[in-house]
Amino acid sequence: MVTRGRWTSLLVSVLCVLSCEATFFGDTRLLHTLRDALAQRRYALPSWFEPQIPPCNWSGIVCEGNLVYGIDLSGTGMDLPIPPCMGDFRGLRRLNLSNGGFSGPIPETFANLLNLQSLDLSHNQISGTLPSWIFDLRMLKELVFDSCDFSGELVSAVGRLGNLTRLSLSGNSFIGSLPSELGNLQSLEYLDLSMNSSTGICLRTWETSPDRVPAGPSYSRSLVQLTDRIHSPVIGRLKALESLWLGSNGLTGSIPPEIGNLSRLKIIGIQGCRLTGSVPEEISHLRSLLGLDISENSFEGQLPAGIGELTDLVYLIAAHSGLSGRIPEELGNCRSLRTLDISFNSLSGSLPDALAALESIGTFIVEGNQISGPIPEWINGWEEINSIRLSKNMFVGSLPPLKLPSLTTFSADANLLTGEIPPQICGCRSLALLSLSENELTGNISGTFRECSHLTDLILAGNRLSGELPGYLVDLPLLSLSSNQLAGRIPDATGETSSVQRLQLDGNLFEGSIPKSLGKLKNLTNLSLRGNRLSGEIPAELFGCTNLIALDLGGNNLSGPIPKTISQLKLLDNLVLSGNRLSGDIPGEICAGFQKMAPADSEFTQHYGVLDLSGNAFTGPIPAGIKNCVVIMELKLQGNKLSGGIPPELVHLVNLTFLDLSSNLLTGPIPHQLFPLKNLQGLVLSNNLINGSIPDSLGAMLPSLVKLNLSMNKLTGGFPSSVFAVTSLTHLDVSANFLSGPVAIPAVSPEKPAPCLSSTPATTISLAASASPSPISLPSPSSISTTTSSPAGCRPYSPTSPH
């Protein structure tokens, strides 16, 4: 492959050299040479190979007479080196190869392009350092090398490019300090050094050269590692700045008050830094400001009242910025505001009535504060509002009747709202998402949302809603009514065209059987009916929901076997059937799913890769086919009547972090083949009939173990000291067995308390905290419990996940 690449590069160079006539009168002939150099990718430039099309009419070519002034090969996907003959177009003014699939170094022939005004090589695989000759292209106005593979320092020679208005070098691996010679670029309007190496580019040299200050914007889109302060001598002199972007870097200190001198500023983006101090009052001098983003910093104090002077402000984003105090009433003077996001701060008090004047507001986000008082009815005056987010505050009272025709999203989760949801909510004709979870809302919702024709997501979990569930709500793509007091039967689904994706009805008082019609919900991915009073068998039709990823039917009164049609759930990777009265064998078909991990959806599913069948009446052996559940992380089969041995096939579950087989009727030894399970953190085999010895290699083969419980079995022999070499181990219980012999244990500490090694009277065990074992007294026979509780002297242990 390397040889082929070298021959390709050589061929491109030779073709350029053979017929290059680098004169101002031979550019059209040079175009034929360039075409020949790119002939391997003729599909990307079809017009170049049409005989009837003149060269100056080829795509991406701009000519004046016989002179080529512009070449644009952006987005062509060449997968070739840059042809050196491009450097022979000496009248060239604009060259754009961005996203062109070019690789290798920049040809040295580019040093001939002395008339070049714009050079864009961004998003290619161009490596090495910036060549020194590039700083001799004095006519350059735009130099754009974003997302290449350049490295090294940004050298002082960049100051020779005095005509530059745009310098963009983001997404490379430059290191070192920012050269003070950048201050020579008096025409600079756009500077982007974002997303460079973690070593960082610093501004400290600018402080020592205050006379060398660029006159244009400093723009940093994402991850530039500027690690110094925003220096007053620099920022105060950038009088021509219209856009200042320094976001997502390591800048510290405070915003200098000199920022108020930049009267032409329209955009400030200093989000995602480590700035402290207060937001300066001088920011109110920026009367041309349209956008201000100071989010994700560590400011203190209030927003300055002077922010009300910014009457042209269109967006203000100050989320996660450390602000406290009240929302300034003066903010109501910013009549042009379309977006206000001051979420996740420590703001308190009520929403000031002056905000009613924000007639153009489209997005209003104040979630995650300590704002109190009622939700004001004057928000009905915001006729253009489409998103209101008030969650995680201290709002009280009832939800006001909303009549906002453009509103699509309204959330007020985790407040102190009471009363019923007003049916006038459907006066918001465009409402698509309504989220009011974790409040104290009451009442019947049978007819509340019948007229909400655009509603798709309804999230009302964690309230005290009562009555029956209306059937029309079961057709919503997302319905979350968990932890309420809804009763009656779960209504039938309407049909196969349903768009239902998530149905969360857990923690209510539903009774009766699971409707077979739920199997028609072909788009359903997440179904939770946990913690109700459902009875009867699991309908085989339910497994017609072939897109199910997570299914939780735990904590009901379901009986009968698991239908073998569960084999239809190929995408399943979270199944909880615990706490029912299910019986029969565990079907091997259960592992038709658990083949790949689904994307995380933490809002509706706490864990993926979980198979929990605990607390039922399953019998028979653990199926050998369990090995096919390849993505399982937690396997919980405790509290059944399973028999037979521990299947060695469990060793195939390489992602397993927790295994609980306790309180069954399992027999036989602990299989040596069970190890190694490198990721296993919890192993609970207590209260079975397991015999034989504890494998000597157990400690060495389970390096991540945190909890090990082998108590209340029939284990014999010695205890392997290798277990104590597992540094992560915090809980060990092998009590109520028939172990014997000395055991050397490490010194006890709060982090690693003494293990439970109690035994029956027939057992002789010596414990030692050093190399010389010394006997210790064991609990009396009366303290040996035959139930799931731990024997006296042992810490209580609940066989749950270690997570």
N, C-alpha and C positions, 0 to 999 in steps of 0.2 A: 504494500500500500504506500509506504514511504517512497519507494523507487518510482512508482507510478506518479506520485505527486511531484517528484523532482523533474521527471520527463515532461509533465504538463507545464510546469513553470518554465522549463527551458524552451519548450515549443512556443509558448506565448511570447517570450522574449525574442526568439529568432524571427518570428513572423513580424514583429514590430520593427526589428532592425533591417530586415530585407528591403523594405520599400518606404521607410520613413523619409520624407522630404520636409524637414521642419522649417518651412517658410510660411509667411502670412498668406501666400498665394497658393498653397498646396494643401489646405486643410481638408478639402473634400476628398482628395486622394488619401489623406491620412485616415479618413473615416473608413475607407475600404480596408486599410491595414488593421484598424481596430476591430472591424467586423470579422476579419479572418482570425484574429486572436481569440475572438469569442464564439467561433463557429461551433464549438462543441455544445453550446447552449443556445442554438438557433431557435429552439422552441420558445425561449423567453423573449426573443426580439424578432418576431415574424416579419415585420415590415422591413427590417434590414436586409432581408434575403428575397425581397420582391424586386425583380429587375426593372419594372416600370416605375418604381418609386425612387426619386432622386435622393441622394444621401442627406441633404438638408431637410428632407421631409420625413426622415426616419423618426420613430418614436424616441423621445428623450433628447433630440438634437435641436439646438437653436443656432441659426446662422444669420449673419449679416453679410450678404454677398457670398464670397467664397470662404469667409472666415467663420470658424466655429466658436461661438461665444458661450455656449452652454451645453453640458452633457449631464443627463439625468438618468442613471441606471438604478435608481432606488427600487427596492422590492423585487428585484429580478431573480434572486436565488441562483446566482452563478456557480457557487462552489468552485471558484477559481482564484488564482493569484491576481492581483491588480496588474493589468498589462502595462509594462513600462512605457509603451508608446503613447500613453495618455499624456505623458510629460512633454510631448512634441507639439501639442496644440498651444502655441505660445501666446495666442490672443485670447485664450480661454479666461472667462470671467467667473463662471459658476460651474462647479463640479459637485454633483450629489450622487454618492454611491451608498447611501444609507440603506440598511437592510438588504444589501445586495448579495450577501453570501460570499463576500471576498475574504481572503485570508492572507497570511504572511505579512512581511514588512511593507511600508510605503516605499514605492520605487524612488530611487535617488533622482530620477529624471524629473520628478515633480518640482525640483529646485529651479527648473526652467520656467515655471508658470508665474512669471513676475507680474502678470496682469490679473492674476486670480483675486477675486473679491469675496467669493464664498466657497468654502470647502467643507463638505459634510461627509464624513466617513463613519458615522455612528452605526452601532449595532452590526458590526462585522467582527471578524476574528483577527484583528490586526495587533501584532504583539511588539514587544520591545519598548524602548524609551522614545520620547518625542525626538525626532531627528533635529539636529541643530539648524540645518538649513531652512527649516520651516519658518523660523523667526526672521528670515530675510525676505519673506513674501510680504513686503511692506504695504501692498494694496489691499490686503485682507481686511474685510469688515466682519465676516462671520467665520468662525472656526468651531466646528461642532464634531467632537470625537466621543460622544456618549457611548457607553457600554461596549467598549473595545477591550483589549487586554494590555493597555499601556501601563507601564510601571515606572519606578524611579521618581525623581523629584521634578516639580514644576520649576524650571530654572529661571533665573533672573532675566534671560534673554527675551522672555515673553513681553517685557516692557518695550521692546522695539516695535511691536505691532501697534503703532499709535493710532491707526484708523479703526481698530476693532470696536464694533458696537455689540457683538455677541461672542462670548467665549463660554463654551459648554463642554466640560470634560467629565461629566458624571459617570459613575459605574465603572471606574477603572481602579488601578491599584497605586495611585500616587501617594507618596509619603513626604514627610518633612514639613517645613513651614511654608506659609504662603509668602512668596517673594514680595518685598516692598516695592519692586519695580512695577507691580501691577498698578500702582498709583499713577504711573505715566499714561495709562490708558484713559485719557480724559473723555473720550467719546463712548466709553463702555456703557451699555445700557442693560446688558444681561450677562450675569456671571453665574455659572452652575458648576459647582465642584462636589456635588452630592455623590453619595454611595461610593466613596473611595475607600482605601484600605483602613483597617482598624488602627493602624499606627497614627493616623490623623493628620490633618492639615491645620496649622495653627495661624492665628491672626496676630500673634504677639509682635511680629516685626513691623506691622503697620503702626503700632503705637509709637515706635521710635522714629518713624518717618512721617509725621503728620502732614507734610506738604505733598506727599505722594498719595493722593486719594482718588480712586476712580469716581467718575461722575454718574455712573449708572447703577442699576439695581444689582444687588447681590442675591442670587436666586439659588435656593437649595431645596430640591423637591422632596428628598426623602432622608437619606442616611449619611450625609456628609459628616465626617468626624471632626468638626471644628471644636476644639477643646478649650479655647480661651474665652475671654469676656467680649461683650459687644463694647468696643472702646469708644468713649466719648469723642476723642480727637478725630476718629475716623467717621463715625456715623453722623456727626454734626456737620460735616463738610460735603456730604453727598447731596447737594442741593437740587440736582436734576433727577433724583430718584423718583420713579413712579411706582415701581414694584420692589418690595424688599422681602425676599424669601430666605430665611435662615433656619427653616424647620428641621426637626428630627436630627439633632446633633447634640454634642456635649457642651454647648455654651453655658456658662455659669454667670453669676452676678445678677445685676438688675438691668432693667431697660433704662438706658441713660436718658435724662430729661432733654438732652439735645435733640432727641428724635422729633421734638416739636418744631425744629427748624426746617424740616423737610416738607415744605408746604405743598409740593407737587405730588406727594405720595397718594396713591390710590389703593394700593394693596400692601398689607403687612401680614406676613406669615412666619411666625416664630414659634410654631407649635412643636411639641415633643422635645423641648430642651430641658435644662435644669435651672432655669431662671428663678430668681427669688426676689424678695423685696416687694414693694407695692407697684401697681400699675400707675405710671406717672400721670399727674394731672395734665402735663404738657401735651399729652396725646390729643387733647381737645382742640389743639391748634390746627390739626390736620383736617381742614374743612373740605378737602377734596376726597377724603377717604371713602372708599366704597366697600372694602372688605378688611376685616380684622380677625385674625386667628391667633389666639394666645393660649390655646388649649394644651393640656399635658405639661404643665410647668408646676412650680411650687411657690407661687405668689402668696402674699398675705394681705389681709385687709379687704376693703370693698372695691368694687368697680368705682372709678372716680365719677362724681356727679357731672363733671364736664363732658362726659361722653355724650350727653344730650345735645352738645353743640355740633355733633357730626350728623347733620340733617340729611346728608346724601348717603349715609351708611346703608348698604344693602344686606350685608351679613356680618354677624358678630358671633364668633365661636370661642367660648371660654370654658369648655368642658374640662374636668379634671385639672383645674388650674390653681387650686388652693384658696379660692376666694371665700370670704366670710361676710357676715353682716347682712344688711337688707339689700334688696334690689333697688337701685336708685330710681326715684320717680321720674327723674329727668330723661330716663331711657324712653319714655313715652314721646319725647320730641323727635325721635328718629323715625319720622313718618315713612321713610323709604324702606325700612327694614323688611326683608323677605324671610330671613332665617335668623333666629335667635336661639343659640344653644349654650346654656350656662349650667349644664347638668353636672352632677357628681362633684359638687363643692360643699361648702358648709353654710350656704345661704339660709337665712331664717326670716321670720315675719311672714306677712301675707303678700299676695300678689298686689302691687300698687294699682289703684284704679286708673292711674295715668296711662297704663299699658293699653287701655281700651282704645286709645288713639292710634294704635298701630294697625291702620286699616289695610295695609298692603301685606301684612304678615302672612307667610305661607307655611312656615315650620316653626313651632314653638316647643322647645325642649328644656324642661327644668327638673327632670327626674334626678333622684339621688341627692336631694338636699334635705333641709329641715323646714321647708315652707309649710305654714299652717293656715288655719282659717278655712272657710268654705271655698269651693270652686265657684268663682264669680259668674253671675249670669251675663255680665257684659261681654264675655267672650263670644256671645252670639252676634256681636257686631263685626267680628272678623270674617267678612264674607268670602275672602280669598284663601282662608286657612285650609290646608289639606292634611296637616299632621300636628296633633297635640299630644305631648308625652309628659305626664305628671307623676309617674310612678315613684315609689320609694320616698315619699314625703310624709307630712302629717296633716294632710287635708281632712277636714271633718264635714259632717252633715251629709245631706243627700246629693245625689248627682242631679245637676240642674237640667231641665229640658233643653236639649240641644237642637238648633235649627240652622245648621251650617251646610249649605248645599254642596260645597266643594270638599268637605272633610272626608278623608279616606281612612285615616288612622287616629284612634283615640285610645290612650292607655293611661290608667290611673291605678295600677297594681300597688299593693303594699302600702295603703293609706289607712285612714280610719273612717271610711265612708260607711254610712248606714242607710237604712230605708230600702225601698224598692227601686228597681231600675225603671225609669219612666218610659212608657211606650213611645213617647215623642222622639226617642232616640232615632227612630226610623225616619224622622224628618231630615236627618242627614242622608240625603238620597244617594250619595256616593260612598257611604261608609262601607269599608271592606274589612277592617280589623278593629275589633273592640276587645280590650283586655282590661278587666277589672278584678283580677284575682287577689286573694289575700286581703280582703276587706271584711266588713260585717254586714254585707248586703243580705236582704231577706226577701221573702215573697215568692210568688208563683210566676214562672216565666213562660207559661204555656202559650200566651198570645203576644208576648212582648216584642218579638222580633219578626213577626209574620210579614210585616211590610218592608223589611230591610232587604230589598231585592238584590243588592250588590254584596251582601255580607258573605265573606269567605272564611274568616278566622274569628271564632268566638271563644274567649278564654275567661272563664268565670270561676276557676278553681279556688278552693279555700274560702268560701263564704258560708252563708246559712240559708241558701236557697232551698225551697221545698216544693212539694207537688210532684206531678208526673212530668216526664220528659216528652215534649211534643215531637211527633214524628218528623216534621219538616226540618228540625235542626239536625237530624241524623244525616242529612244530605250535605252538610257543610264540609268543605275540604279539611278544616281543622276545628274540632269541637273538644274543648277541655272543660269539663264540669266536675273534676275530681274534688273530693273532700267537701261535699255539701250534704244536704239532707233530702235529696231527691229519692222518690220511692216509686213503687209500682213496677211494671214490666218494662224492659227495654223494647222500644218500638221496632217494628220491622223496617228494614232498609227498602228503598223503593225500586232499585233495579241495577242492571249491569252498567248503565251509563253514568252511575254515580261517580262524582269526583272526590269522594271522601278519601283522605290520606291518613289522618290521625284522629282517633276516637278515644278520648280519655274520660272514662266514667267511674274510675276507681274511688273507693271511700265513700260510697253512698248507701242507700237502703234498697237497692233494686233486688227484686226477687223473681222467682219463676225460672224458666230455662233460658239458655242463650238462644236468641232467634236464629233459625237456620238461614234466614234471608241475609244475614250478615255476610254469608259466603258469596253474595253477589257483588260485594264491594271490591272489584278487581284492582283498584288503585290503592287500597288500604295498605299502609306500611307499618302502622303502629296502633295496636289495640290493647287497652288496659281496662279490665273489668275487675280488678283486684279489690278485695275487701268489701264485697257486697253480700247478699244472701241468696245468691244464685244456686240452683239445684239442678238435678238431672244430669244427663251425660253430656260430654263435649260433642256437639254435633259434627259429624264427619264433613258436612257441607261447609263448615267454617274454614276448612283448609282449602277451599276454592279460592281464598284470598291469596293468590300465589305470589303477590308482591310483599307479603308480610315480612318485616325485618324483626320486629319486637312484638311478642305476645305475652301478656301477663294476665292469668286467670286465677292467681293465688288468693288464698284467704276466703274461699267460698265453701259451699257444701256440695261440690260436684262429685259425682260418683261414676263408676264404670271404668272401662279401659281407655287408654289413649288410642284414638282411631289410627289405623295404619295409613289412612290417607294423609297423615302428617308428612308423608314422603313427598307431597306436592309442594311443600314450602322450601324451595331450593335456596331462597335468599335469607332464611331465618338465621339470626345469630344471637337472639336473646329470647329464652323461653322460661317462664316462671309458672309452674303449676302447683306450688307448695301450699300446704295447709288446706287440703281438700280431703275427700274420702275416695280418691282414685285407687283402682286395684288392677290386678292382672300383671302380666309381664311388662317390662320396659321394652317397647318395640325397637328393634335395630333400625327401623326406618326413621327414627328420630334424628339421625345424623345425615339425612338427605340435605338438610341445611348445614349451618356451621362450617361452610366451605370458604367463605371470605368475610372479612370484617367490613361492616357497613360504615359509612361516614358518621362521625360523632354527632349526636343530637342531644346534648346534655339537658336541654330544656324539658324533654319529654322522656328520656331514658337515662337512668343514672349510670348503668354499666352495660357494656356490650360484651359478647362472648360469655354469657351466663346461661347455664342449664341448671335449673333449680326444681327438683321433683321432691323435695323434702316434705316430711310430715304427711305422708299418705299411707296407703296400705299395699304398696307394690310388693310383689313376691317374685320368686325365681331368681336366677343369677343376673348379675350385671352383664349385659350383652357384650360379646367380644367386639361387635360392630361399633362400640363406643369410640374405638380408635379413629373412626372416620369423621368425628367432630373436630376437625383439625384446628379450628380457631377458638375453641373453648378456652377461657381463662379461669372460670370458676365453675366447678362441678359439685353440686350439693345434692346428695342422695340420702342424707341422714333421716332417721325417724321413719323408716319403712320396715318391711319384713323380708328384705333381700337375703338370699342365702348363697351358698357356694363360696368359692374363693375370690380373692381380689384379682381381677383379670390383669395379667402382665401386659396386655395390649394398651393399658393406660400410658405406657412409656411413649407411645406415639403422640400424645397430647403435649407437644413441646412448648406450647404457649401457656400451659396450666400454671396458675399462681396460687390457687386454693382448691383443696380436695377434702371433702367431708363425707365420710362413709359411716359415721358413728351411729350407734343405736339401731343396728340391724342384727341379722343372724349370720354374719359372715364367719367362715371357718377357714382353716388352713393357715399356712405361714404367710408372713409378709414377703411377697415375691422379690427376689433379688433383681429381677428384670425390670422392676418398677423404676429403677434408677438407671441413668441420671435424669432428673427433671430439673434442669438448671434454674428455671424461673420460679419454682415452687416456693411459696412463702408460708403457707399454712397446710399442715397435714394432720387431719383429725380422724383417727380410726377407733376411738374409744367405744366401750360398751358393746363389744361384739364377742365372738368366740374364737378369736384369732390365737393360734398357738405357735410353737416354735420359738426361735430366738430372734432378737433384733439384729438385722444384718450389720455386720462389722463395718461395711462401707457406707452406711446410711449418712453419717455426717459429712464424709468427703464428697458424696455424690449429690448432696442437696445443699449447695453452697449459699443459697439465698434464704434458707429457712428462718422464719421468725417464730412460728408457733408449731409445736409438736405435741400431740396428745395421743398416747397409746394406752391410756388407763383402762381399767376394768376389762381386761382380756385374760388370756391364759398363757401369756408369754413366759418363757423360762430362759435359763442361762444367764450370762453376764450382761452388763450394760456397756456398749462400746463407748470408750472415752472420746472417740473421734467426733462425737456429736458436739462436745464442748469446744471444738475448734471452729465451729460455725459462729462467727463473730456477730452475726445479725440475730441470733437466737435470743428471744426474750421470755418465752414461755415454754416450759418443758414439764410434761406430766406423764409419768409411766406408773403411777400408783395402781394398787389393787391388781397386781400381777404375781407371778411366781419367780421373780428375778433373784439371782444370788451372786455372791462374789463381791470383791472390792470395786469401788468406783472412785476415781480421782476427779474431783470437781474443782473448778477455779474459785478464787475468792469471790464472796458475795458482794454485790454493789447495788445501789438503787436502780441502776440501769439493767443489771442482770441479777434478779433475786434468786434465792435458793430454789432449785428444782424440786418437784414433787416426786419422790422415789419411794413412797411408803408401799408396804406390801402385806401379804398375809402372814400369820404367825409362823407358818412353816418355812418362811424364807429368811435367809441370813444375808444381810447386806451390810457392807462396811463402806462408809463414805469418807473421803479424805480431801482436805483442801491443800494438800501438799503431796510430795512423792511418797510419804509414809502414811498409809491408810490408818485411820483410827475409827473404831466403831462409834456409831451414834445410835441413840434410842429411836425406835420406830413407833408409830402410833399403835395404840392398843387395838385388838380385834374389833371392839365395838365401834371404833372410828372409821372402819373400812366400809364405805358406802357401796351398795350394789345398785344404786340409782344413778341418774346422770349428774348428780351433784358430786363435787370433789370431796375426797376424804379429808378428815381433819388434818390441819397443818398444811394443806395445799390451797393455793389461791384459787378462788372460783374461776371457772372458765366457761364461756358460752361459745359453742361451736359455730361461730359466724366468721365471715370473711375477715382477713387481717387488714383489709383496706380501711 
